[in-house]
Amino acid sequence: MLPALIWTVHLVVVQTVASLSYAFGNLHPASPPSQHPQVPLDGWVGKIVNPMMLWDGLWYRMIADEGYAGWTPKAAFWPMFPWMMRAVHDVTGISYDTAGYIIANLCFLIALILLYQLVRIDFDDRVAAGTLIALAVFPTSFFFRVVYTESPFLMFCVAALLCARTQRWWWAGVLGALAALTRSYGMFLILPFAVLYWEQYGRNLSRKIPTTFPAIAMPLLGPAIFSWRLHVIHGDWLLWKHVQEQWARYSAKPWDTIYWAFQERSPENAAHAARNPGLGGDGAEWGWLHQLWNQHSWALVSSERWRWDVGNSDTLELVCTLLFIGLAIVGLRILPLYMSAFTIPALVVPLFQPSYVHTLMSMPRFGLTMFPLFIVLAVLVARSRLTWPLAIVSTGLLIIFTMQFTAWYWVS
């Protein structure tokens, strides 16, 4: 009941804001894939789905429609979600856009139900409820409603870990493989799987290896299947990795990535900007906040220039990353070991590949699927007087960022 209630309230808030912002707001020029403009749906379905089918959603629709042949940048988007969109479209005849919207929203509901069950195994009901609320009111949680992979990936990961935690290992392996077909990080589910397997069977492994032991490695089937598919189409087993440069990502040490995120222009970004005028030079920039301090007016906050500066300031990326790191460190004392084994690599791996355009690109939404961080948050604020003020402020930011996203401004 509680997960369904939270899902419903979240849907009403996010969808209302998104539809009104898209219909009556000042939209920034669209940024669809080249030669694949957004084709808005008509009628009441369009009023609901169109605001949720922006940015990456257009790429997933294109892949659902065309597959991975042709344009290689599509290989940066993993296949499970567009395959699901294609399947729903083929069975029901509804548009890819509507299929993606329905899938994302249903997956979020299932994810909340399963997450509530998982948290209650190791914590009390109060923490389980607080985890769902913290996740739902987080400022970037609107990504669970749009045609992105946040919802299906969270659902598969939570389902896989719930099965592993309750010793249903073959189901855990299958769900882990599906998670790894949804997003590359899913392959690292082998780490919490290994921790749980050792805790459940460690004393007996020296005498007899259980028949379910191969399930630990099943998440690796995800990248294996996707790599094989790309090899068949493009002749490149690792195209999903090689194509990252086309998305302005480069290799770096995690501590350098964090250091550069504080700078307006890191050495790597400066060199890239010299080779590619107009690109590069993104660390946190706080000029928008100074403007707001000196000129706090509706004319400023509703202006296209200021909203663009906020979206591209990279301050959200930096603040969220630092918050996630702090929660992960505290989580080492609060969380079961398998949850930290899931969270810490998910947090560290993206730091090896910063972006020339946004140093910590996508971190505010990547963190949404690191659900143990929200357990930590629930534990920390469970008995605090700051619970309601934090929830109100976070919900306000959720509304603002939803308006930004649906008006074609960068959020994450």
Number of C-alpha atoms within 10 A of each C-alpha: 7 13 21 13 11 18 21 12 12 20 17 11 15 22 21 15 20 29 21 15 19 23 15 9 15 13 17 17 9 13 15 16 15 6 6 12 11 17 10 14 15 10 8 9 12 16 18 19 25 24 25 29 27 22 21 17 21 23 22 28 26 18 23 23 15 11 18 20 13 10 9 15 18 20 23 18 20 22 24 21 29 27 19 17 27 24 15 19 19 13 8 9 11 13 16 25 27 23 23 29 24 18 21 25 19 16 22 22 20 21 23 26 20 20 25 21 17 19 22 14 13 12 14 10 14 14 23 23 21 22 25 24 20 24 22 25 22 21 25 27 26 25 22 29 26 30 32 25 29 25 27 27 28 26 25 26 27 29 24 27 28 21 19 25 20 13 15 15 23 19 17 28 28 19 24 35 28 26 30 30 28 28 21 19 19 25 23 21 29 21 18 21 28 19 18 23 22 13 13 15 14 14 10 11 13 8 8 9 12 11 9 13 16 12 22 24 18 22 28 21 18 25 23 16 16 23 20 15 16 19 14 12 14 17 12 15 19 17 19 20 13 14 16 17 14 11 12 18 18 16 14 15 13 16 12 13 21 18 13 22 24 17 15 18 20 21 12 15 24 18 14 18 17 12 11 11 9 10 16 25 24 25 28 23 18 14 13 20 16 10 14 14 10 8 12 12 11 9 10 15 16 12 11 15 12 18 19 17 17 22 20 22 23 26 20 21 25 21 13 19 22 12 14 23 17 12 19 24 14 15 23 15 11 17 19 15 16 20 24 22 21 24 24 19 16 19 17 14 13 20 23 16 21 25 26 26 21 24 33 28 24 17 21 23 21 19 23 23 23 24 21 26 29 27 25 24 20 22 20 16 16 16 10 9 9 11 15 11 10 15 17 13 14 18 22 15 16 22 21 15 24 29 24 23 26 27 23 21 24 19 23 20
